[in-house]
Amino acid sequence: MQSDEPLRRSRKTKPAQTSTTSGSSAIRDLLRDFFEQQHRMDVQRQETMERQAQERLLSEDQWRQAMQRIERERLMLEQVWMEREEQRRARDEERAERRDALLTTLLTRLLQDL
């Protein structure tokens, strides 16, 4: 038990109080600096996430507009194709009617000549 006595110090001595006070002040300063740095990092992270979200929204909007433009172009091309196809069918039908009329005329003349 005697070996414990030299290690004990009185808490009332000035050097111990000064070192404890300055030590806890230094720890407080370190903690404050640490929390301030953490706060700055959190703010930066939040700003980065918000900026990325804005960029993503802008990119999605541009993509959506591009898809709408492509869809409009596709619809216009499809409309043009349908109109051309309808014209082709009308020409084919007209050609078939003229052919039928010609054949009917030829057959009528052949029958009259008999």
C-alpha positions in Angstrom: 0.0 0.0 0.0 2.9 2.3 0.5 3.8 2.1 -3.1 0.4 3.8 -4.0 1.2 6.9 -1.9 3.9 8.4 -4.1 1.7 8.1 -7.2 -1.2 10.0 -5.6 -1.3 13.7 -6.1 -3.4 16.2 -4.5 -6.0 17.7 -6.8 -5.6 21.0 -5.1 -2.1 21.6 -6.4 -1.8 24.3 -9.0 0.3 22.5 -11.6 -2.2 19.7 -11.8 -5.2 22.1 -12.1 -3.5 24.1 -14.8 -2.6 21.1 -16.9 -6.1 19.6 -16.4 -7.7 22.9 -17.3 -5.5 23.5 -20.3 -5.8 19.8 -21.3 -9.6 19.9 -21.2 -9.6 23.2 -23.1 -7.4 21.6 -25.7 -9.7 18.6 -25.9 -12.7 20.9 -26.2 -10.9 22.8 -29.0 -10.0 19.6 -30.8 -13.6 18.4 -30.5 -15.0 21.7 -31.7 -12.6 21.7 -34.6 -13.5 18.1 -35.4 -17.3 18.8 -35.3 -16.9 21.9 -37.4 -14.9 19.9 -39.9 -17.6 17.2 -39.9 -20.3 19.9 -40.4 -18.4 21.4 -43.3 -18.0 17.9 -44.8 -21.7 17.3 -44.3 -22.6 20.6 -45.9 -20.3 19.8 -48.9 -21.7 16.3 -49.2 -25.3 17.7 -49.2 -24.4 20.4 -51.8 -22.8 17.7 -54.0 -25.8 15.5 -53.7 -28.2 18.4 -54.5 -26.0 19.4 -57.5 -26.0 15.8 -58.7 -29.8 15.6 -58.3 -30.2 18.8 -60.3 -27.9 17.5 -63.0 -29.8 14.2 -63.1 -33.2 16.0 -63.4 -31.8 18.1 -66.2 -30.4 15.1 -67.9 -33.7 13.2 -67.5 -35.6 16.2 -68.9 -33.3 16.4 -71.9 -33.7 12.7 -72.5 -37.5 13.0 -72.2 -37.5 15.8 -74.7 -35.3 13.9 -77.1 -37.6 10.9 -76.9 -40.7 13.0 -77.5 -39.0 14.6 -80.6 -38.0 11.1 -81.9 -41.6 9.9 -81.3 -43.0 12.9 -83.2 -40.6 12.2 -86.1 -41.6 8.6 -86.1 -45.3 9.4 -86.2 -44.7 11.9 -89.1 -42.7 9.3 -91.0 -45.4 6.7 -90.4 -48.0 9.1 -91.6 -46.0 9.8 -94.8 -45.6 6.1 -95.3 -49.3 5.5 -94.8 -50.2 8.2 -97.3 -47.7 6.8 -99.9 -49.1 3.3 -99.3 -52.6 4.6 -99.8 -51.6 6.4 -103.0 -49.9 3.2 -104.3 -53.1 1.2 -103.6 -55.2 3.8 -105.4 -52.9 3.6 -108.4 -53.0 -0.2 -108.4 -56.7 -0.2 -108.2 -57.0 2.4 -111.0 -54.6 0.3 -113.1 -56.7 -2.9 -112.4 -59.9 -1.0 -113.4 -58.4 0.2 -116.6 -57.1 -3.3 -117.4 -60.5 -4.8 -116.6 -62.2 -2.2 -118.8 -59.7 -2.9 -121.7 -60.2 -6.6 -121.4 -64.0 -6.1 -121.3 -63.8 -3.9 -124.4 -61.5 -6.5 -126.2 -63.8 -9.4 -125.3 -66.9 -7.4 -126.4 -65.3 -6.6 -129.8 -64.2 -10.2 -130.2 -67.7 -11.5 -129.5 -69.2 -8.9 -131.9 -66.8 -10.0 -134.6 -67.9 -13.6 -134.3 
